[in-house]
Amino acid sequence: MRTRRPIIKDVPRHTGVSQARGSAVDLWICLVLAAATFAVYAQVRQFEFVNYDDPDYVTGNVHVQQGLTASAVQWAFSSRDAANWFPVTRLSHLVDVQLFGMDSGMHHLVNVAIHAATALLLFLFLNRATRARWPSAFVAFVFALHPLHVESVAWIAERKDVLSAFFCFLSLWLYVRYTEQPDWRRYVLVAAAFALGLMAKPTIVTLPFLLLLLDFWPLRRGSLRVRALLKEKIPFFAMAAASSTVTYAAQQSSRAIKTFSVFPLELRIENALVSYVVYGVKTFWPVKLAVFYPYPRNIPAWEAAVAGLMLIGITVGVLRAWRRYPFLAVGWLWYLGMLVPVIGIVQVGAQARADRYTYLPMTGLLIMVAWSAAEA
């Protein structure tokens, strides 16, 4: 009589080995990512403070120079100096002074450390959300090392950029965990990280929009009704609205918002259209970078028209390809949406655009490139 060979169920064993190997690879990616970031930016240890905004934030600020005193902490939460309310960023400067005094190199390295941690969070968030290790790693490495981000990382006054981005990506990573196992405690953690990010720099007010994009890709929560997804985001939209109101009031009281007599609405719209294209081009060809781009007195109508047509064409294209290539629409809408607070319709300052404004929006374009390559 023929005996039957026993069936060995080895899937769990292989799955366990695969998971262990995957975790080891992820760890190595994180280590190399952190090392590469510090290797590129280590030179900032020798950099000094600059006389552009650094005096307002650190070198000429008598409150910050006190370090972590009770009065300085109270000031951090009540001040609207520099036409903004960002107590978490101010607290970080207080901690720097408390630990390092006025050692500019150490202040710079703190920026680098936060930037490296932000890049790590970006990788962890994308990898967990998509289960696509190498596209996630590509996005994180380009984010960490891209020339457009030098302004945000190597300028002490731009601590608010790296710090708010850290909490933004932390919020997204926590949100992915929340969607895996919905629980009010996890929900509160997402909201808390978002609140801290808003108090670091309010330009992340568009994060609720990102959460909705992620619901459709890569989280694929389409089984839930749109109404339910929107209802879930109400507290986030409320926080964004509150932050926007406080920020607008601070900028208005400081007379930082330019009137239409200075920059007419038509010129702002034209500059916004052109800036969207310029930021996109500089993402892939980062040349002729500058710390300040003067606002033009006029923009040729054809230039704004071409920019507008390009934006409309790309938007229509990615939306038509939504079902087959959802990452294109999510990446593109991420880019468009995250630039809205700084695109200049509400104009603060005399700059036409700024490299630092690409710090978070660029991620959307990188997602488009990385997942397109993976699909090829």
N, C-alpha and C positions, 0 to 999 in steps of 0.2 A: 504494500500500500504506500502510495506516494505521500510523504509528509509535506505539509505546507510550511514554507519559510515564514517565520514570524515577521510581522511588519514592525519595523523600528521607527517610532515616531521621534525623529530627531529635529523637528522644526524648532521647538523651544530652545534646544541647545544651540543650534546655529543662530537663532535669533539673538540669544544672549551674547554669543561671541561677536556677532555683527554689531550689536549695540555697544559692546565694550570697545571694539575697534573704532567705531564711529566716534565715541566719546574721546578716545585718544587722539584721533585726527582733529577733532574740534579744538581740543586743548592745544595741540601744536599750532593750529591756525591762530588761535588767540595769542599764544606766546610770540610767534613770528610777527603778528600784526602789531603788538605792543612794542616789540624790539625795533621794528622798522620805523614806527612813528617817532620813538625817542632818538633813533639814529639820525633821522632827517632833521629833527628840531633841536637836537642837543646844543647846537650853536647859540641858541637864544640865552643860554646861561651867561654869555658874555655881553648880552645886550643891555643897554641902559633904558631908563624911562625916556619918553619923547614928550615934546611940548604940545602935542596935539591930543587933546582930551585927557591924557594922563593926569595933568594937574587937577582937573575937575573930579577925577575919580580917586586919586591917591596922593600924588606929590604935593598938591596945593590944597588938599582937603583937611582942615584941622580936625574934623570929626574922625576920619579914617586914621589919621596919625596917632590917635589915642589908643588904638588897638581895641581889644574886647572889654570895654568899660560899659557900665550900665547906661550911662548917658549916650554913648556911641551907638549901642544897640537900639535904644529908644529913637535916636535920630534915624537909624537905618530904616525903621518901620514907618516913620512919619515924614521923611524928607521927600520932596518932589524936585529936588535939585536936578540939573541936567535934563529937565523937561520930561522926567519919567518917574515911575514908582517901581523900583525893583529891589526890595529889601534883601532877598536872598543873595543877589550879586553883591550888594553893599556889605552884607555879613561876611562874604567870602574874602573881601578886601580887608575887613577888620581882622579876620583870622590870619591872613598873610602878614599883616603888620605885627600882630601879636607874636607870631612865630619867628619871623625873619627880619623884622624891622623894615628898613628901607632898602634892603638888598634886592635890587631890580632883577637880578638873575634868577633868584628864587621865585619871585612873583611870576616871571615868565615861565618857569618850569611847572608851576602849578597849572597854568593855562595848558601846557603840553600834556600834563597828566590827565586833566579833565578831557582834553581832546582825544587822547588815547582810549580812555574809558568809554567815551562816547562812540568811538569806532567799534570797540568791542561789543557794546550794547547793540549797535546796528547789526553786526554779524549775528549775534545771538537771537535778536528779534526776527530777522529775515530767515535764518536757518530753522528756527522753531516754527515759524508761520508757514513756510513753503516746503520744508524738508528737502531743500535743494542746497547742499553744502557749498558747492563751488561757485555758483552764481552769487550766493550770499557773501562768500569770501571776496569775490571780485569787487562787489559794490563797496564792502567795508574797506578794502585796501585802497581803492581809488579815492574814497571819501577821506581816508586818513592822510593821503599823500598829495592830494591835488593842489596845484599852485594857487588856485582861487581861494583856498582856505587859509593861506598864510596870513592874511590880514586878520582873520578872526583869532588865530592861534598865537601869533607872534606880537600882538598888540595888547598890552595889559588892559587898556580901556575897553577892549572887546571881550573881557571875561564873560560878559552877559551872553554872548553868542554861544560859546562852548558850554556854559553852564545850563542855559535853557535847552540846548540840543540834547545834553545828557539826560535831562528829565523828560524831554519829549520821547526819546527812544526807550527810556525806562518805562514810560507810560505805555508805549506800543508793545513792549515785551510783556508787561504785566497784563495788558489787554488780551494778548494771545492766550496766556495762561487762564485768564478768566473765561474765555470762550470755550476752552477745553473742558472746564468744569465750573459752570456758572455758580457763583457763591457771593453773597453780599460782602464778605470780608475781602475777597479778591477785587470786587468792584470798587470798594473804598480805597484800596491801594492804588488802583488806576487813577482815581480822582485825586488822591493826595499827591501823586507824582505830577499830575497835570497842574495842580495848584502851585506846587513848588516851581515848576517850569515857568508859569505865568509870572511868578514873583521874581524870577531871574531875568526874563525879558518877555514882554507881552506879545511879541510877534508870533508866538506859537498858538495864538487864538484859533488858528485854523485846524488844530488837532482833531476836534470832533468830526470835521469833514474827512480827515484821514481815516478815522475809525470806520466811517461809513464805507469808504472805498475798500478798506481791508475786509469788511463783511462780505463783499462780493468776490474779491480776490485778494489774497489766496485762501481766506478762511471759508469761503463758500457757504455763508450762512443764509443763502437764498431761500432755504426752506421756511425761514421765518418771514412774516409779513413785513413789508417796508415800514408800515405804521409801528410795528413792534420795535424794529431797529431804531427808528427815529425817537420813539418814546424812551428807549434805553439811554439815548444820548442827551436827553433834556438837561440833566444836571451839568453836563459838560458845556453845552451851549450857553447855559445860564452863567457859568463861571467865565466863559469867553466874553460874554456880553458885559459882565461886571468889570472885567479887566480892561476891556476896550473903553468903557465909560471913564474909568479912573485915569487911564493913559491919555485919553483925549482931553480931559479936564486939566491934567498936569501940563500937557503941551500947550494948551490954550492959555493957561494962566502964565506960562513962561514966554508967551508970544513966539513960540517956536514954529507954529503952523503958518505957512506962507499963505497970504491972501491971493484971491484970483487976480487982483490988480498987479501982483508981482509975477505970478505964473498963471496965465489964463487956463481955463478948463480944457479948451481945445488943444493947447500945447501940452498939457499934462497927459491927455489921452494919447496924443501922438508919441510922446516920449515913452509912455508905458508900453505901447505896441512895439516900438523899436527896441526897448530894453529887454522885452521877452526874447526877442530874436538874438540880441547881442549876448545876453547871458547864455543862451543855448550854444551859440557859436564859440564863446570863450570856454565853455565846458569841454569842448572837443579840440579847441585850438587856443590855449591860454597864453596869448601874446599881448604885448602893449598894455600890461596891467599897470594900474596906478592907484594911489591912495585916495585920489579925488578926481572925479570926472565932472567938470563944470556943466551947469545946466545950459543948454543951447538957447540962443535968443529965438531961433525958429528952426523948424524941421521941414524939409521939402515934403510937400503933400504926397508925391509919388513914393517917397521912402516909407512914410507911415502906411500908405495904402498897400504896398508890397508886403510889409511886415504883417499887417492885418490879414491879408489874403493867405499868407503862409500859416498863420496861427489857425485860421478857420479851416484851411485845407487839412492840416495835420489832425485837428480835433475831429473833423468829419471822418477822416480815414481811420483813426483808432477806434472811434465809436462803431463804425461799420464792421470792424474786425473784432468787436467785443467778445462774441461767443467763442471764436477760435483762439484769439490771442488776448485774453482779458488783461494780461500784464501790461500791454501797450497802453490801454485806456487808463488803467490805474496809475501807471508811471507818469503819463502825460498830465492827467488831472492833478496828481500830486504836485508836479512842477508848477502848473498854472495856479493852483490853489494856494500853495505855500508862499508864493510871491505876492499875493494880493495885498497883505499888510504893508509891504515895502515898495510897491510898484509905483507909488507917487501920485495917486489920485488925491489922497490927502498928503500934501507935501510938507515934510519937516526937513529943514536945512536947504542948502543951495546945491546939493549934488544931483546930477541927473540919474546916477545909478552908483552902486558900490559893490566891490568884490564880495564883501562880507554878507551881502544880501542873498548870495547863492548857497550859503552854508547848509541849510536844510533843503531848500527846493531842488538842488542838484541831484539829490538821492533819487527822485522820480525818473530823471533821464537815465541814471545809471541802472535802475531796475529795467527800463526798456531795453537797454543794450545787453545787459547780462542774460536776461531770460530769452531774448531773441537769439542770442548766440547759442544758448542751451537747446533751443528748439530747432536750430539749423541742422 
